[in-house]
Amino acid sequence: MPKHPARRPPKRNAAPCRLKNLAATLLLACALVLPCAGPAPAEPVELAVGVERIDYPPYGSFRHGDYEGYARDLLDSFAIEYGYTMVYVPLPVKRLYQEFLETRTLDLKFPDSPDWHPGRRKGLHIIYSDPVCSYTDGILVKPENLGKGMGAIKTLGILAGFKPWLLTPPIDPKSVKVSENASISGLLGKGLMGRVDGVYANVEAARHLLSAMDRTDQLVLDPCLPHTTGSYRLSTIKRPLVMREFDRFLKNRSALVDSLKRKHGLDR
C-alpha cells in the first residue's frame, strides 16, 4: 500500500493572540497613566445676593445688565475659593429690604449695616460679616455754600429708600424738606442746578460720579454739617456657615482685599 505522508497539524493563526496581547498592553498602559476615576465633583452651590439697583461706584453698580465694582470683585473672589456661584439680584432699595427681611428670598445682602432701619430688623436673627470697607455719608453743597450750617439747608436731596436721620448730629425731619431721586447722578444734577440746597450721599460715590460728569469739586462735603461714618458689611439670615467662611476669607486673604480696594480707589 502506498505510504501517505505524515499529516502536519494545521498552523495556528497567531494574529488573534497578537491582538489580545496588544489590547492587554494598552489597557495596562492606560491604567498606569490615568488616575483612578473618583466621584464627579459637586456642583457649586448658588447663592442669591441682593444688591442695590443703583449706580453706586466704586462699591457696586448695575450697568448694562451686569453688576460690577468692588463688591462684585470681592464676592466673586470669595465664591471661587469656597466653591460657590454668586447670583446677583439687583433690586430697588425699598424692595431689597422687603425681599431680604420679610419674604426671605435672598441668601445674602450687600451692602448692609445693623444701623440701617433698626425697627425693621427687630426680632430677626441677622448675621453680619466683619467690615468689608468703610464709608462716609454726608451732605454735599456747592463750594460757595460751605460753612453756612444747617440753617441754609431748606431742601435736602436724598436717594429713594435712604434715610438721612442717622447723621450726627441728627437732623430734625420737621425742619428739612426731603426731595427723593432714584439715582445718585440725578440727585447730583439737582444739587448742581440748585434745585436742592444739599445732597445727602456717599462721599466716595459722589466723587466718582462727579468726575465722570466732568464736574469734579463742584459739589463738596461740608464737614461742618451732620455726617456719619461706618462700614459696609455682608449680611445673611439663612446662611450662617457662609458668613463664617466669608469672615475667614477676609482675614486670610487680606492682601487680596487690599489690592481690590486699591484697584477701585477705596484705599484712601
Order of alpha helices (4+ residues) and beta strands (2+ residues): alpha-beta-beta-beta-beta-alpha-beta-alpha-beta-alpha-beta-beta-beta-beta-alpha-beta-alpha-beta-beta-alpha-alpha
